[in-house]
């Protein structure tokens, strides 16, 4: 399973949102229309699902807020909407849905025409895949997210619950490799110290 290389962190937020918008690829970037950080439980659960999917993805990914997700046209955010995407508020919003907590950074930038966008960088998990810790259902009783589920981002740009053995094995293999790399780094540090 191959994936695109992660977008490197630029020197400024304007350049980041411009680069992400220019990609026009939803493999590493998920476009979201002009919305404030959700405060409603179901909307927060949907956001948490997308974040979990990216943090369990090989390279993590980005949410680009202020771009119509159907047409990929930048509609921009108002200053009030953009201000709600505060890193501490985002972390607090996700805390009750995910364990361990995902690592996210928030960048507020502008396109050349002054359109304000927010980019949320979601890092890939460090040691353990992120697991959903709370169930939320819609009005019809269907799960928006389900406690105990592990969500992934597919090559088809969809965020979904793991349902196949191969998906789980791939995720666990990555977790094992990360743990082994950390152990090797600790051993190297000990050897170098002596």
C-alpha positions as a Python dict, from the first residue, in 0.01 Angstrom:
ca = {
    (1, 'X'): (0, 0, 0),
    (2, 'X'): (167, 322, -107),
    (3, 'X'): (82, 670, -1),
    (4, 'X'): (193, 1014, -102),
    (5, 'X'): (476, 1168, 94),
    (6, 'X'): (351, 1395, 370),
    (7, 'X'): (349, 1765, 292),
    (8, 'X'): (650, 1915, 470),
    (9, 'X'): (581, 2186, 723),
    (10, 'X'): (642, 2522, 555),
    (11, 'X'): (790, 2829, 712),
    (12, 'X'): (456, 3006, 731),
    (13, 'X'): (85, 2928, 748),
    (14, 'X'): (4, 3118, 427),
    (15, 'X'): (240, 2896, 229),
    (16, 'X'): (97, 2582, 393),
    (17, 'X'): (-266, 2657, 301),
    (18, 'X'): (-159, 2759, -49),
    (19, 'X'): (36, 2435, -99),
    (20, 'X'): (-246, 2220, 38),
    (21, 'X'): (-506, 2398, -174),
    (22, 'X'): (-288, 2371, -487),
    (23, 'X'): (-255, 1992, -442),
    (24, 'X'): (-624, 1936, -519),
    (25, 'X'): (-574, 1583, -391),
    (26, 'X'): (-781, 1436, -112),
    (27, 'X'): (-540, 1152, -39),
    (28, 'X'): (-354, 1351, 228),
    (29, 'X'): (-599, 1640, 258),
    (30, 'X'): (-967, 1637, 347),
    (31, 'X'): (-1154, 1952, 246),
    (32, 'X'): (-1415, 2097, 477),
    (33, 'X'): (-1643, 2386, 398),
    (34, 'X'): (-1636, 2713, 592),
    (35, 'X'): (-1735, 2600, 941),
    (36, 'X'): (-1639, 2698, 1292),
    (37, 'X'): (-1496, 2432, 1522),
    (38, 'X'): (-1801, 2214, 1594),
    (39, 'X'): (-1966, 2246, 1935),
    (40, 'X'): (-2256, 2005, 1874),
    (41, 'X'): (-2188, 1649, 1995),
    (42, 'X'): (-2257, 1475, 1665),
    (43, 'X'): (-2057, 1726, 1461),
    (44, 'X'): (-1765, 1692, 1706),
    (45, 'X'): (-1793, 1312, 1676),
    (46, 'X'): (-1774, 1337, 1294),
    (47, 'X'): (-1466, 1558, 1324),
    (48, 'X'): (-1310, 1313, 1573),
    (49, 'X'): (-1373, 1027, 1330),
    (50, 'X'): (-1187, 1209, 1052),
    (51, 'X'): (-900, 1297, 1285),
    (52, 'X'): (-876, 935, 1405),
    (53, 'X'): (-870, 817, 1043),
    (54, 'X'): (-577, 1045, 961),
    (55, 'X'): (-381, 972, 1279),
    (56, 'X'): (-410, 600, 1201),
    (57, 'X'): (-298, 668, 841),
    (58, 'X'): (63, 595, 752),
    (59, 'X'): (164, 961, 714),
    (60, 'X'): (-115, 1142, 897),
    (61, 'X'): (-281, 1416, 695),
    (62, 'X'): (-455, 1750, 691),
    (63, 'X'): (-802, 1895, 718),
    (64, 'X'): (-829, 2211, 507),
    (65, 'X'): (-1116, 2417, 641),
    (66, 'X'): (-1278, 2674, 413),
    (67, 'X'): (-1281, 2471, 89),
    (68, 'X'): (-1605, 2331, -50),
    (69, 'X'): (-1560, 1954, -24),
    (70, 'X'): (-1761, 1884, -340),
    (71, 'X'): (-1628, 2150, -581),
    (72, 'X'): (-1287, 2205, -413),
    (73, 'X'): (-1341, 2580, -447),
    (74, 'X'): (-1199, 2796, -167),
    (75, 'X'): (-1494, 2969, -1),
    (76, 'X'): (-1290, 3095, 294),
    (77, 'X'): (-1372, 3146, 658),
    (78, 'X'): (-1482, 3461, 835),
    (79, 'X'): (-1244, 3587, 1102),
    (80, 'X'): (-1489, 3466, 1370),
    (81, 'X'): (-1504, 3116, 1218),
    (82, 'X'): (-1126, 3096, 1184),
    (83, 'X'): (-1076, 3210, 1545),
    (84, 'X'): (-1273, 2910, 1675),
    (85, 'X'): (-1006, 2673, 1538),
    (86, 'X'): (-787, 2720, 1843),
    (87, 'X'): (-542, 2433, 1916),
    (88, 'X'): (-645, 2404, 2282),
    (89, 'X'): (-1016, 2404, 2195),
    (90, 'X'): (-957, 2144, 1925),
    (91, 'X'): (-765, 1917, 2166),
    (92, 'X'): (-1040, 1957, 2426),
    (93, 'X'): (-1306, 1881, 2165),
    (94, 'X'): (-1131, 1557, 2063),
    (95, 'X'): (-1030, 1440, 2412),
    (96, 'X'): (-1351, 1257, 2500),
    (97, 'X'): (-1363, 1066, 2170),
    (98, 'X'): (-1007, 939, 2117),
    (99, 'X'): (-745, 749, 2307),
    (100, 'X'): (-456, 807, 2309),
    (101, 'X'): (-510, 1173, 2216),
    (102, 'X'): (-415, 1254, 1856),
    (103, 'X'): (-146, 1513, 1788),
    (104, 'X'): (-284, 1809, 1593),
    (105, 'X'): (-150, 2149, 1493),
    (106, 'X'): (-363, 2436, 1365),
    (107, 'X'): (-244, 2683, 1101),
    (108, 'X'): (-444, 2988, 992),
    (109, 'X'): (-337, 3129, 658),
    (110, 'X'): (-452, 3310, 348),
    (111, 'X'): (-450, 3240, -22),
    (112, 'X'): (-306, 3500, -259),
    (113, 'X'): (-650, 3661, -296),
    (114, 'X'): (-686, 3703, 83),
    (115, 'X'): (-924, 3408, 136),
    (116, 'X'): (-870, 3277, 490),
    (117, 'X'): (-829, 2901, 535),
    (118, 'X'): (-740, 2687, 836),
    (119, 'X'): (-518, 2382, 801),
    (120, 'X'): (-525, 2120, 1076),
    (121, 'X'): (-218, 1895, 1061),
    (122, 'X'): (-288, 1553, 1208),
    (123, 'X'): (26, 1356, 1288),
    (124, 'X'): (40, 979, 1247),
    (125, 'X'): (25, 794, 1579),
    (126, 'X'): (356, 761, 1763),
    (127, 'X'): (323, 428, 1942),
    (128, 'X'): (-33, 297, 1941),
    (129, 'X'): (-319, 338, 1696),
    (130, 'X'): (-587, 576, 1817),
    (131, 'X'): (-906, 404, 1930),
    (132, 'X'): (-1254, 556, 1959),
    (133, 'X'): (-1353, 586, 2326),
    (134, 'X'): (-1716, 698, 2300),
    (135, 'X'): (-2021, 599, 2097),
    (136, 'X'): (-2237, 864, 1932),
    (137, 'X'): (-2550, 783, 1730),
    (138, 'X'): (-2754, 984, 1485),
    (139, 'X'): (-3132, 1037, 1509),
    (140, 'X'): (-3197, 704, 1333),
    (141, 'X'): (-2980, 514, 1583),
    (142, 'X'): (-2691, 453, 1342),
    (143, 'X'): (-2343, 502, 1482),
    (144, 'X'): (-2159, 820, 1391),
    (145, 'X'): (-1869, 672, 1588),
    (146, 'X'): (-1851, 359, 1801),
    (147, 'X'): (-1655, 303, 2122),
    (148, 'X'): (-1379, 49, 2068),
    (149, 'X'): (-1366, 106, 1692),
    (150, 'X'): (-1047, 192, 1507),
    (151, 'X'): (-1095, 430, 1215),
    (152, 'X'): (-862, 451, 916),
    (153, 'X'): (-829, 664, 606),
    (154, 'X'): (-861, 458, 290),
    (155, 'X'): (-690, 511, -43),
    (156, 'X'): (-1033, 613, -170),
    (157, 'X'): (-1026, 916, 64),
    (158, 'X'): (-1287, 770, 294),
    (159, 'X'): (-1267, 746, 672),
    (160, 'X'): (-1403, 413, 787),
    (161, 'X'): (-1396, 163, 1068),
    (162, 'X'): (-1156, -126, 1027),
    (163, 'X'): (-1361, -428, 922),
    (164, 'X'): (-1107, -651, 748),
    (165, 'X'): (-823, -859, 883),
    (166, 'X'): (-576, -718, 627),
    (167, 'X'): (-652, -360, 739),
    (168, 'X'): (-594, -451, 1104),
    (169, 'X'): (-273, -640, 1025),
    (170, 'X'): (-133, -346, 826),
    (171, 'X'): (-208, -107, 1114),
    (172, 'X'): (-61, -340, 1376),
    (173, 'X'): (250, -399, 1162),
    (174, 'X'): (311, -24, 1152),
    (175, 'X'): (267, -4, 1531),
    (176, 'X'): (518, -288, 1581),
    (177, 'X'): (771, -119, 1354),
    (178, 'X'): (732, 211, 1539),
    (179, 'X'): (785, 38, 1875),
    (180, 'X'): (1092, -145, 1741),
    (181, 'X'): (1237, 180, 1602),
    (182, 'X'): (1188, 348, 1939),
    (183, 'X'): (1355, 59, 2119),
    (184, 'X'): (1650, 65, 1878),
    (185, 'X'): (1685, 440, 1927),
    (186, 'X'): (1695, 393, 2307),
    (187, 'X'): (1959, 120, 2273),
    (188, 'X'): (2165, 341, 2041),
    (189, 'X'): (2141, 629, 2291),
    (190, 'X'): (2261, 401, 2572),
    (191, 'X'): (2550, 268, 2363),
    (192, 'X'): (2651, 620, 2253),
    (193, 'X'): (2645, 736, 2616),
    (194, 'X'): (2898, 468, 2710),
}
